[in-house]
Amino acid sequence: MVQTILSQLLDRVGSLVQEAEAFYLHTEDTPIEFENNRLKSLQTKASEGIALRVRVNDRIGFASTTDTNRLEDLIEAAIQTATIGEEATFHFAKDNCTDNAVAAEEWQPPSFAKLVAVGERLIEGVRAYNPEIMVSVDLHSRSLHKALATTGGTFTEQRWQTVSCTLGGNLVQGEDFLQIYEYDAVRQGEPNYDAILERLLQKYRWAEKITAVESGAMPVLFTPRAVGSVIGGLFDTVLSGQTVAQKASPLADKVGEKLFDTRLTVYEDPTIGVSACSMDDEGTPTQRKTFIEGGVVRGFYWDRKWAAKAGTTSTGNGFRSGLSRPSPNTCNLCFAPGKTPYPDLLQQLGTGLIVEQVLGAGQSNQLAGEFSVNLALGYKVVGGEILGRVKNTMVAGSIFEAFNQLVDLSSERELVAGNSLLPAILFERLGVAAKS
């Protein structure tokens, strides 16, 4: 059905343009939301649309629509935008793949009733620990179906379903506001709800006592989730082909140079996680690729547009947000494990700080590889033992300085948010600022 629609669209536009690419997307989401211990909303949202890119007089035109019955209007809009579009420095996929291997597993998503019961059980579990905690639960059952066809003969189609769970709690005691959350997502299955609950409760146990740290340089341990939100995000930015081509990345022109500790290896494995895929959203096959190996910069990730600008080829990293134009992105970013078990890393930390959750992106200068983040949740450690949580505390540094102060990465890794496979990382000294 979808292949027929895209084929008909390309047949209509083919004689009017040099080449064309049609991208189809259908999503369905069933969010079940609990707020302040009560069910807030339960509904299903669905969307469908097509995005069309064309090459006319060596310029790129683009248009999208959520009305699949008005394809002539879509064609006209795409061709018109080509008159003011950017110069075409790349070609759409052609003759390189015909992949319609959609998810083969026969899997039925959980019912409304089951997810509501899960939410209620999670709330009961948190309140059994402390009835003063106001609990929120967001459960999402999502399905995604996307396909791409080009006038060059390429057709790809992918389809999968995911279930995600966010469990959070808000505890107000006088002027103290404590918000803690846990999240996980699973493809063709369900998260381990009991494990999510236990991780959240453990965070509350460690956070019961409020303590303080002195400002200064000290050992800092990032949990896998903090690695994902702070350090992983910085590498994701500086390894992007777009920032490299724009000469905005500090890693531009550094391929082959050793800039980090030899224990740091950063790579992408498109076969794991909820975003695993065999093709990107431009019809380019994905591949496992190493960006940093043993501290040495090996390469970057590219879509077709920015690869052409840099005189290289796409690495299968042209992805879209909805029906937008593709841009360079990763489906996951993984760090190789270290050799030290997490309990031993905690002992090696001695007296210092654990970073668990941060507030947004802080004042990070991502293009410089720098971070300066306020802690939403962090713990003070003395003698390898967690004493309690800290407040009004900030951690700052850069990935270059930090990985030259590396103690080790944990031998265990966690699939953070159903995507990135990450270890905990201990740095010998980072800057910490705390208000008394």
RALIN-V854148 format. One line per field, one symbol per residue. ss: DSSP state (~ for helix, > for strand, _ for the rest). psi: psi as a letter, one per 40 degrees, with the letter a starting at -180 (. if undefined). burial: + if it has 24 or more other ideal C-beta (glycine too) atoms within 12 Angstrom, else -. A space follows every 10 residues. Layout:
BEGIN
ss=???
psi=???
burial=???
END
This chain:
BEGIN
ss=_~~~~~~~~~ ~~~~____>> >>>>>>>>>> >>>>>__>>> >>>>>>>>>> >>>>>>__>> >>>>>_____ ~~~~~~~~~~ ~~____>___ ___>___>>_ __________ _~~~~~~~~~ ~~~~~~~~~_ ___>>>>>>> >>>>>>>>>> _>__>>>>>> >>>>>>>>>> >>>__>>>>> >>>>>>>___ __~~~~~~~~ ~~~~~~~__> >____>>>>> >>_~~~~~~~ ~~~~~~~~_> ~~~~~_____ _______>__ _____>>>__ ________>_ ____>___>> >>>__>>___ >__~~~~~~~ _______>>_ ______>>__ ___>>____> _~~~~~~~~_ _>>>>>>>__ ____>~~~_> >>>>>>>>>> >>__>>>>>> __>>>>>>~~ ~~___>>>>> >>>>>>___> >>>>>>>>>> >>>>__
psi=dddddddddd ddedeeidii hhhhhhihhg hhhhhfeihd ihihhiiiih hhhihhffih iiiiiegeef dddddddddd dddeiihhei iiiheeighf gihdhhhhii iddddddddd dddddddddh eehhiihhhh hiihhiihii eeehhihihi iihihhhiih hhgbehhhhi iiiiiihfai igdddddddd ddddddedhh aiiiiahihh hhiddddddc dddddddeeh dddddefehe eheeheihei ieehhhihge eiieehieia eeehhiihih dhhfehhdai iiadddddde faiieffhii hbfiiiihii dihihiiaeh iddddddddb haihhdiiha ebfhgdeefi igihhdhiih hhfehhdaii ifiihiaidd ddeefhdiii diihghfech hiiihhidhi hhhhh.
burial=-+--+++-++ -+++-+++++ +++++++-++ ++++--+-+- -+----++++ ++++++--++ +++++--+-- +--++-+++- ++--+--+-+ ++++-++-++ -++-----++ ----++-++- +++-+++-+- --++++++++ ++++++++++ ++-+++++++ ++++++++++ +------+++ ++++++++++ +-+--++-++ +-++-++--+ +-+----+++ ++++++++++ ++++++++++ +++++---++ ++-+----++ +-++++++++ -+++++++++ +++++++-++ +++-+-++++ ++++++++++ -+++++++++ --+-++++++ ++++++++-+ -+--++-++- +++++++++- -+-+-++-++ ++++++++++ +----+++++ +-++++++++ +++-++++++ -+++++++++ ++++++++++ ++++--
END
